[in-house]
Amino acid sequence: MTRFRPCIDLHQGKVKQIIGSSLRDTGAGLRENFVSDQAPAWFARKFRADQLQGGHVIQLGAGNDAAARDALAAWPGGLQIGGGITATQAADWLDAGASHVIVTSALFDSAGKFRPESLASWVKAIGADKLVIDLSCRRTRHGWTVAMNRWQTLTELHVTPATLDRLAPHCAEFLVHAADVEGLCAGIDAELVALLGAWGKLPLTYAGGASTLEDLELIQQAGQGRVDVTVGSALDLFGGNGLRYDDLVAWNRRAG
């Protein structure tokens, strides 16, 4: 059954909800839906108290290391970590309390060409069982194309069953942000969820656009119960008004 997985998105050391398509290296044009007064560790402790397993901490740019480490220390083994991490740093983040390390951009060269040798270095560093591959993507003429560098640069890799089959032996899970709908609270990409659910050979988490309990039910249906979901800007915990955190905790408890 689809489960809710929590997230802690960090930007400049603060917990924020950002419209994904507005992320730029320069910071110009950044559109923030929410900036929390609470420290990242506060959210980690809350997720720990409610036993929300498999959530993730994502560093959106530089200046987030201390905040990320504080969150991981508040729930050792309870959260994954991603964002700007290299293979040589990965083991340090596991030592800091992360259950898994998430990787995207480091698997590609600057032009977006996939580098199998880079993936091999990650597996050698921490093992496939500790690695989550982020296939965050944008819609293109190919269907969905993986985007790197905070979703600014399209790569040569497309989200297809063949791609998932190719990468599956080298990771424990996949995380998939639908970057075109991320942060907009305007509904999910049901076709992408259906593709992921039809494949369904490893744990999968979808992010992007979920704003109502009906959206979660659609993910459950389209994803055949094989796709988990994370919710950001629509969640009351992050200033939203579409979904109540307590309702999602109850959703997971019903899932057993």
C-alpha positions in Angstrom: 0.0 0.0 0.0 1.1 3.6 -0.7 2.7 5.2 2.4 3.4 8.8 3.2 7.1 9.5 3.6 8.1 12.8 5.2 10.7 15.3 3.8 12.9 18.0 5.1 14.0 20.3 2.3 16.9 22.6 3.3 17.8 25.9 1.6 20.4 28.2 3.2 20.1 26.1 6.4 16.4 26.6 6.8 13.4 24.2 6.2 11.7 25.5 3.1 9.2 24.6 0.5 10.3 25.8 -2.9 8.7 25.6 -6.4 11.1 23.2 -8.0 11.1 24.8 -11.4 12.3 28.1 -9.9 15.6 26.7 -8.5 18.6 28.4 -10.1 22.3 28.5 -9.2 22.2 32.3 -8.9 19.2 32.3 -6.6 17.4 34.7 -8.9 13.7 34.1 -9.4 13.5 31.7 -6.5 9.9 31.1 -5.5 9.4 30.1 -1.8 6.1 28.6 -0.7 7.2 28.3 3.0 10.1 29.1 5.3 9.9 27.5 8.8 10.9 29.1 12.0 11.5 25.6 13.4 14.9 24.0 13.2 15.4 20.9 10.9 15.9 18.7 14.0 12.5 19.7 15.3 10.9 18.1 12.2 13.1 15.0 12.5 12.0 14.5 16.1 8.4 14.9 15.1 8.7 12.3 12.3 10.5 10.0 14.7 7.8 10.3 17.3 5.2 9.4 14.7 7.3 6.6 13.3 7.3 7.9 9.7 9.9 5.7 8.1 11.9 6.3 4.9 11.7 10.1 4.8 14.5 12.2 3.3 16.5 15.3 3.9 17.4 17.2 0.7 20.0 19.9 0.6 19.1 22.5 -2.0 22.4 24.1 -2.6 25.3 25.0 -0.3 25.2 26.0 3.3 23.0 23.2 4.6 25.5 20.7 6.0 25.1 21.7 9.7 21.3 21.8 9.5 21.3 18.4 7.7 23.6 16.8 10.3 21.4 18.1 13.1 18.3 16.6 11.6 20.0 13.2 11.1 21.3 13.2 14.7 17.8 13.8 15.9 16.7 10.5 14.3 19.7 8.2 13.6 18.8 5.7 10.9 15.4 7.2 10.3 16.1 9.6 7.4 17.9 9.5 4.0 20.1 12.3 2.9 20.7 13.8 -0.6 21.9 16.9 -2.3 25.4 17.7 -3.5 27.0 14.7 -1.9 30.0 12.9 -3.6 30.9 9.2 -3.3 33.9 10.0 -1.2 31.6 11.8 1.3 28.8 9.2 1.4 30.1 7.0 4.2 30.5 10.1 6.4 26.8 10.9 6.0 25.9 7.3 7.0 28.1 7.8 10.1 26.2 11.0 10.8 23.0 9.0 11.0 21.5 8.7 7.5 19.9 5.4 6.6 20.7 5.9 2.9 22.4 8.4 0.7 20.5 9.8 -2.4 22.4 10.5 -5.6 21.5 12.2 -8.9 23.8 14.7 -10.4 27.0 12.9 -9.4 26.0 10.1 -11.8 26.4 12.4 -14.8 29.1 14.5 -16.4 28.6 18.2 -16.9 26.8 17.7 -20.2 24.3 15.2 -18.7 25.9 12.0 -20.0 25.4 9.1 -17.7 28.6 7.7 -16.2 28.3 4.0 -15.2 31.8 4.2 -13.6 30.5 6.9 -11.2 27.6 4.7 -10.1 30.1 1.9 -9.6 32.2 4.1 -7.3 29.1 4.9 -5.2 28.3 1.2 -4.8 31.9 0.5 -3.9 31.8 3.3 -1.3 28.6 2.4 0.6 27.0 -0.6 -1.1 23.9 -0.8 -3.2 21.8 -1.5 -0.1 22.5 2.0 1.2 22.1 3.9 -2.1 18.9 5.6 -3.4 19.0 6.8 -7.0 17.0 10.0 -7.6 15.4 10.0 -11.0 13.8 13.5 -10.7 12.6 14.4 -14.1 10.8 16.7 -16.5 8.4 15.9 -19.3 10.0 15.9 -22.7 9.3 14.4 -26.1 10.8 11.2 -24.8 8.2 11.0 -21.9 10.2 11.9 -18.8 13.9 12.9 -18.8 16.1 12.9 -15.7 17.1 16.4 -14.7 20.2 17.2 -12.6 21.8 20.3 -11.0 18.7 21.1 -9.0 16.5 20.1 -12.0 18.0 22.7 -14.3 19.9 20.4 -16.7 18.3 17.6 -18.7 20.4 14.5 -19.0 20.5 11.7 -21.6 18.7 9.3 -19.3 14.9 8.8 -19.6 12.6 7.3 -17.0 11.5 4.1 -18.6 11.1 0.5 -17.4 14.4 -0.3 -19.2 16.2 2.4 -17.3 14.8 1.2 -14.0 15.9 -2.4 -14.9 19.4 -1.1 -15.7 19.8 0.7 -12.5 18.0 -1.6 -10.0 20.9 -3.9 -9.2 22.9 -0.9 -8.0 20.5 0.6 -5.5 18.0 0.0 -2.8 15.3 2.4 -3.8 14.3 5.1 -6.3 13.2 8.6 -5.5 11.3 10.4 -8.3 10.5 14.1 -8.2 8.1 15.3 -11.0 9.9 18.6 -11.3 7.3 20.2 -13.5 4.6 20.0 -10.8 6.8 20.1 -7.7 5.6 22.8 -5.3 2.6 23.8 -7.3 -0.1 22.0 -5.3 -2.0 21.5 -8.5 -2.2 17.7 -8.7 0.2 14.8 -9.4 1.6 13.4 -12.6 -0.6 10.3 -12.6 1.0 8.9 -15.8 4.4 9.0 -14.3 3.1 7.3 -11.1 1.4 4.6 -13.3 4.7 3.9 -15.1 6.5 3.5 -11.8 3.8 1.3 -10.3 3.7 -0.9 -13.3 7.4 -1.5 -12.9 7.4 -1.9 -9.1 10.4 -4.1 -8.6 12.1 -1.9 -5.9 10.7 0.6 -3.3 9.7 3.8 -5.1 8.9 7.2 -3.7 7.1 9.9 -5.8 7.1 13.6 -5.1 5.3 16.4 -6.9 1.9 18.0 -6.8 0.1 16.0 -4.1 -2.3 18.4 -2.4 -5.3 16.4 -1.2 -6.2 13.0 0.2 -7.8 12.3 -3.2 -4.3 12.7 -4.7 -2.9 10.0 -2.3 -5.8 7.7 -3.3 -4.9 8.3 -7.0 -1.3 7.4 -6.3 -2.5 4.3 -4.5 -4.6 3.4 -7.5 -2.3 4.4 -10.4 0.7 3.1 -8.7 -0.9 -0.2 -7.8 0.1 0.3 -4.1 3.7 0.1 -5.1 4.6 3.8 -5.0 5.0 5.8 -1.8 4.6 9.6 -1.7 6.1 12.6 -0.1 4.2 15.8 0.4 5.6 19.3 0.7 3.9 22.6 0.1 0.4 21.4 0.5 1.0 20.0 4.0 -0.2 22.1 7.0 3.1 21.3 8.7 4.8 23.4 5.9 2.1 26.2 5.8 -0.2 24.5 3.4 -3.9 24.0 3.6 -4.5 21.0 1.4 -3.4 18.1 3.6 -3.2 17.7 7.4 -0.1 16.1 8.8 -2.2 14.2 11.3 -4.3 12.7 8.5 -1.2 11.4 6.8 0.1 9.8 10.0 -3.3 8.1 10.3 -3.1 7.0 6.7 0.2 5.2 7.4 -1.2 3.6 10.5 -4.1 2.2 8.5 -1.6 0.8 6.0 -0.1 -1.2 8.9 
